[in-house]
Amino acid sequence: MPVDRPPRVTLLSTGGTVSTTSAPDGVSTPTLSGAQLAELLSGSPVELAVRELARVPSWALDPSEMAEIAVAAAGAAREPGVDGVVVTHGTSTLEYTAFLADLVVDAQVPIVLTGAMRRADDAAPDGPRNIADAVAVATSAAARGAGALVVFAGRVIAGDRAWKARRADVDAFLALDGGLGSVEDGSVHIRARSRRRAAFSGRLDPSVALVKAVPGMDGAALHAAVGDGAHGLVVEGLPGSGGIPPSMLPALREAASRVPVVLASRAPFGRLPDEPTGGTGEPLRGLGLLSARALTAEQAWLLLMASLGDAADDADVRRRFTAAADSVGSGS
């Protein structure tokens, strides 16, 4: 960026706990505007442009609305003169919007998502620090070309590797790959991240079902999903190789003959084989299942929506999904 001007950052606010205050009746709602959140950065040496996209708790967002936020962030990153983009977001679905943003970003300008676990009127809110850290990362040369990132409680996490692991702790997010680095007193320390080029438009086909397998489960949920018109299906298998109960297998075989079916594992760490086998005895080999690879079940669910939204046919869906899933967790 030119040295004769301050860094220019676009702040996109969407609501969430970072903008939430409590009312006299005890009900907490997102009340702070994007401009009010920007005031938390008073004295910061950045030129800030604020856009309020929404003011809602993030659990109220559906996948299409999360994709709209991701596309808006990618668009802001392409604008001339912008050095960084920060998105403030509720933590319930922050990792999903970050994943979608990483699918659509096509600029070198960093996109950084952050939020808070404590309300803005808490005695010790964590939002101000997280926003300041996010701005520091968004204007860091080391973050250029890294795609979408999550910055929270001093951690810097790739947008496709963030996982909300703690329900209430300030340090709520873990990195499924160990993380990219940290922010300490405004100083950014991150390792280089090589990533794929954006391959998705942000159009989603929301007709994708997510079914969680548990021991002894039959195929009723799979039959219902396909019967209700699902265009795709993600099955979260048991932890490990994504095994499923034998009583579920006939319905899985039938579903896979009708729509794209992705197998994921309940265990968040590690990587499924390129051809899912289901583990010992390989009961799932030959069913034509797509592998979630290192994706969580929810990420696979979003990626299948994005693949269906952009693809011309079933073969294209499978190609797009596989190419994107294969790059996650592989260092590219």
DAQUI-V693654 format. One line per field, one symbol per residue. ss: DSSP state (A for helix, B for strand, O for the rest). phi: phi as a letter, one per 30 degrees, with the letter a starting at -180 (. if undefined). burial: 1 if it has 9 or more other C-alpha atoms within 8 Angstrom, else 0. A space follows every 50 residues. Layout:
ss = ???
phi = ???
burial = ???
//
This chain:
ss = OOOOOOBBBBBBBBBOAAABBBOOOOOBBBOOOAAAAAAAAOOOOBBBBB BBBBBBOAAAOOAAAAAAAAAAAAAAAAOOOOOBBBBBOOOOOAAAAAAA AAAAOOOOOBBBBBOOOOOOOOOOOOAAAAAAAAAAAAOOAAAOOOOBBB BBOOBBBBOOOBBBOOOOOOOOBBBOOOOOBBBBOOBBBBOOOOOOOOOO OOOOOOOBBBBBOOOOOOOAAAAAAAAOOOOBBBBBBOOOOOOOOAAAAA AAAAAAOOOBBBBBBOOOOOOOOOOOOOOOOOOOOOOOOBBOOOOOAAAA AAAAAAAAAAOOOAAAAAAAAAAAAAAOOOOO
phi = .edcbddcbccccbjiddccbccedidcbdcddeddddddcejddbcccc bcdabbdddddceddddddddddddddddeidcabbccadddbedddddd dddcdbbdddcbcaaaccedcddbdceeddddddddddcdddddididbc bahiccbddcbdbdcbdbddddcccdcjjclabbhiccbbddbdbdddbb djdccddbcbccdbeidcceddedddddjedabccddddjdidbdedcde dddddddcbdbccccdddcjbdddcdcijeihdcdididdcdhcdddddd edddeddddcddadddedddddddddddicib
burial = 00000011111111111111110000001111110011001000000101 11001111001011011111101101110001111111111011111111 11111111111111111111000011110111111111110011111111 11111111111111000001011111001111100001010010100101 01111011111011001010011011000111111111111111101110 11101100111111110100011011111000011000111111111111 11111111111000011101110011111001
//
